[in-house]
Amino acid sequence: MYTHLLIRIGEIFLKGNNKHLFENKLVNNLKKITGKPVKKLRNRYILEYFDNHHIIKNVFGLTSYSPALKVEKDIEKIKEVALKLVKKGTFKVETKRSDKSFPIKSLEINRIVGKHIEDNSNAEFRMKNPQHILSIEINQDLAYLFTERISCFGGLPTGVEGRVLLLIEDSASLLAGLLFMKRGSSIYPVSFSK
């Protein structure tokens, strides 16, 4: 049912003039693990949806991602797709409108879409502790709708901070290696026993 993966980055946006180096490494790491092209949109990355999408949780530098449905920037089409994502239970709508030229403001989109879902399904709006949070992101190209955020490890993209030889002796050394990778180092494991 989903068409794309909407990917969020962590610390990379703080990197100033070196930001493009970190972004390029992250894109290369994503391409290596998925084999798919990556599109960049203002602090977001977009991948085409694939079934085994949980493998991208292993890419350091990502804070979270969401399986999403892509739709044209038209309020009627957004309402139609929103109804497919929320059919029962309690819900609320949260809109992020990074394309400020879109004529309807975020709070108004929340109201319009929420009313449409309530009028055409068994779902009921609830502001606090809803069962479903329908998120709508309106970017420069299209709109993306999703109901799930899958957490990732965060950190920096592996390969931006240099190389480290890691002596593998026990589970603590494996954990140390993972923490080095999370801080951007490439790991070369070495062991003197099986």
Backbone torsions as a table, in degrees:
resi	resn	phi	psi	omega
1	MET	NA	-31.4	-178.7
2	TYR	-81.2	155.5	-179.1
3	THR	-111.9	-29.2	-173.9
4	HIS	-144.2	166.8	170.9
5	LEU	-114.3	124.4	179.6
6	LEU	-99.0	113.4	-169.6
7	ILE	-108.9	133.8	-179.3
8	ARG	-109.8	141.1	-179.8
9	ILE	-103.8	164.3	-178.6
10	GLY	-105.9	-108.7	-171.2
11	GLU	-66.8	-14.6	-172.9
12	ILE	-57.5	-35.7	-176.5
13	PHE	-64.9	-12.5	179.2
14	LEU	-87.8	-2.7	-167.0
15	LYS	-83.8	3.3	173.3
16	GLY	59.2	-127.1	-176.2
17	ASN	-67.7	-21.9	179.0
18	ASN	-89.0	1.2	-173.7
19	LYS	-53.9	-41.5	-177.0
20	HIS	-63.3	-31.9	177.4
21	LEU	-65.7	-42.5	178.9
22	PHE	-67.2	-41.9	179.5
23	GLU	-63.9	-43.4	179.4
24	ASN	-61.4	-41.4	179.3
25	LYS	-66.0	-41.3	178.2
26	LEU	-61.7	-45.7	179.1
27	VAL	-60.9	-43.5	178.2
28	ASN	-62.2	-41.2	178.3
29	ASN	-64.0	-41.0	177.1
30	LEU	-64.1	-42.8	179.1
31	LYS	-63.2	-40.2	179.9
32	LYS	-61.6	-43.4	-173.7
33	ILE	-81.5	-26.2	-177.1
34	THR	-107.2	-28.0	-175.2
35	GLY	73.5	16.3	-177.1
36	LYS	-118.1	151.5	176.2
37	PRO	-68.8	148.6	-177.6
38	VAL	-117.5	131.3	178.1
39	LYS	-108.4	137.2	-179.6
40	LYS	-104.6	133.2	173.1
41	LEU	-134.1	125.3	176.1
42	ARG	6.4	88.5	179.1
43	ASN	60.0	21.5	174.1
44	ARG	-134.4	151.4	172.3
45	TYR	-123.0	144.0	-177.7
46	ILE	-121.1	130.5	173.2
47	LEU	-122.6	149.7	170.9
48	GLU	-66.9	144.8	-178.4
49	TYR	-65.1	140.6	171.1
50	PHE	-142.6	153.7	-170.8
51	ASP	-61.0	-42.4	-175.9
52	ASN	-90.3	43.8	-173.4
53	HIS	-65.7	-15.9	-178.5
54	HIS	-65.0	-14.8	179.2
55	ILE	-66.3	-22.2	-179.2
56	ILE	-75.1	-10.1	173.2
57	LYS	-61.7	-23.3	-177.8
58	ASN	-82.8	-0.2	179.9
59	VAL	-91.6	113.1	178.6
60	PHE	-68.7	144.8	-177.4
61	GLY	110.1	-15.7	178.6
62	LEU	-97.5	136.6	176.5
63	THR	-94.0	-36.1	177.8
64	SER	-167.2	169.0	173.2
65	TYR	-149.9	164.2	-178.8
66	SER	-138.2	129.4	167.1
67	PRO	-66.5	128.2	-171.7
68	ALA	-135.2	159.3	172.8
69	LEU	-105.2	127.9	178.6
70	LYS	-88.1	138.1	179.6
71	VAL	-146.1	154.4	177.1
72	GLU	-63.8	156.3	-179.8
73	LYS	-80.4	69.8	179.2
74	ASP	-136.5	125.8	-172.7
75	ILE	-61.1	-33.5	179.0
76	GLU	-67.2	-40.7	179.0
77	LYS	-71.0	-35.7	176.7
78	ILE	-63.2	-43.6	178.3
79	LYS	-61.3	-41.3	-178.9
80	GLU	-63.9	-45.1	-180.0
81	VAL	-70.9	-37.5	179.1
82	ALA	-59.1	-37.5	179.8
83	LEU	-65.7	-29.3	177.3
84	LYS	-71.8	-31.0	-176.3
85	LEU	-84.3	-28.9	-178.7
86	VAL	-127.4	111.2	-178.0
87	LYS	-118.6	-24.1	-178.6
88	LYS	-152.0	170.4	-178.7
89	GLY	83.4	-163.7	178.7
90	THR	-102.9	151.4	-175.7
91	PHE	-152.5	165.1	164.7
92	LYS	-144.5	161.8	-177.0
93	VAL	-115.7	132.8	175.7
94	GLU	-125.9	123.5	-178.3
95	THR	-113.9	135.8	172.6
96	LYS	-119.9	118.5	-174.0
97	ARG	-113.7	89.1	179.1
98	SER	-80.0	-17.5	172.9
99	ASP	-91.4	95.8	-176.3
100	LYS	-71.3	-8.5	176.6
101	SER	-80.7	-11.5	175.9
102	PHE	-64.1	127.5	-167.6
103	PRO	-67.6	-20.9	-176.7
104	ILE	-102.9	131.4	-178.8
105	LYS	-75.0	160.0	-173.6
106	SER	-55.9	-48.8	-178.5
107	LEU	-62.9	-35.5	178.4
108	GLU	-69.7	-37.6	175.7
109	ILE	-61.7	-44.0	177.6
110	ASN	-55.7	-46.0	-178.1
111	ARG	-65.8	-47.2	-177.2
112	ILE	-63.2	-48.6	-177.6
113	VAL	-68.2	-42.6	178.6
114	GLY	-60.6	-43.2	178.6
115	LYS	-64.1	-40.5	179.6
116	HIS	-62.6	-41.9	179.2
117	ILE	-65.8	-45.0	179.9
118	GLU	-62.3	-40.1	-177.8
119	ASP	-72.1	-23.2	-171.8
120	ASN	-120.3	14.4	179.4
121	SER	-152.1	-177.3	176.7
122	ASN	-92.0	6.4	-179.0
123	ALA	-77.5	149.8	-178.3
124	GLU	-127.2	133.1	179.8
125	PHE	-68.2	136.9	173.4
126	ARG	-146.8	123.8	-177.2
127	MET	-71.0	-43.0	-177.4
128	LYS	-104.8	132.5	177.4
129	ASN	53.1	53.3	176.1
130	PRO	-75.2	158.1	176.2
131	GLN	-71.7	-32.8	-177.9
132	HIS	-129.5	136.6	170.4
133	ILE	-113.6	112.4	177.1
134	LEU	-87.4	116.0	179.7
135	SER	-103.1	137.8	178.1
136	ILE	-125.0	123.1	175.0
137	GLU	-116.1	121.8	179.0
138	ILE	-107.0	109.3	-178.2
139	ASN	-102.5	-174.9	-177.5
140	GLN	-64.5	-31.5	-177.3
141	ASP	-94.9	-50.4	-173.6
142	LEU	-146.9	-175.7	174.2
143	ALA	-112.0	147.0	178.7
144	TYR	-126.6	131.8	-179.4
145	LEU	-118.1	137.7	-179.6
146	PHE	-155.9	161.7	179.7
147	THR	-125.7	1.6	-174.5
148	GLU	-134.9	141.1	172.2
149	ARG	-121.3	121.3	-179.7
150	ILE	-103.0	120.9	-176.7
151	SER	-72.9	145.4	176.2
152	CYS	-121.8	-177.5	-173.5
153	PHE	-79.3	-21.9	-177.4
154	GLY	76.3	-150.4	179.0
155	GLY	81.0	-153.7	179.8
156	LEU	-113.8	155.2	178.8
157	PRO	-62.5	134.1	178.3
158	THR	-62.0	131.6	177.2
159	GLY	107.5	0.2	-178.8
160	VAL	-95.5	-12.0	-173.5
161	GLU	-116.1	7.7	178.4
162	GLY	110.2	-173.7	-173.9
163	ARG	-114.4	144.8	-179.0
164	VAL	-134.1	129.4	170.0
165	LEU	-82.8	131.0	-176.8
166	LEU	-119.7	118.2	176.3
167	LEU	-80.3	116.0	-178.9
168	ILE	-89.9	112.7	178.3
169	GLU	-120.6	-35.3	-177.0
170	ASP	-158.2	-172.3	-178.2
171	SER	-66.9	-28.0	178.3
172	ALA	-65.8	-37.0	178.7
173	SER	-70.7	-32.7	174.9
174	LEU	-64.6	-42.7	177.9
175	LEU	-62.9	-41.7	177.7
176	ALA	-60.2	-40.4	177.8
177	GLY	-62.4	-42.8	177.8
178	LEU	-63.0	-39.3	178.8
179	LEU	-68.0	-35.4	173.4
180	PHE	-62.5	-42.8	179.8
181	MET	-63.9	-38.4	179.3
182	LYS	-63.6	-27.3	178.0
183	ARG	-91.7	9.0	171.9
184	GLY	101.2	1.4	-178.2
185	SER	-84.9	147.3	170.4
186	SER	-88.6	134.6	-174.7
187	ILE	-105.2	134.9	171.3
188	TYR	-119.0	101.1	-175.9
189	PRO	-74.8	141.1	177.9
190	VAL	-132.1	138.6	178.2
191	SER	-142.8	144.6	177.9
192	PHE	-102.9	2.1	177.6
193	SER	-142.4	165.2	179.8
194	LYS	-73.4	NA	NA
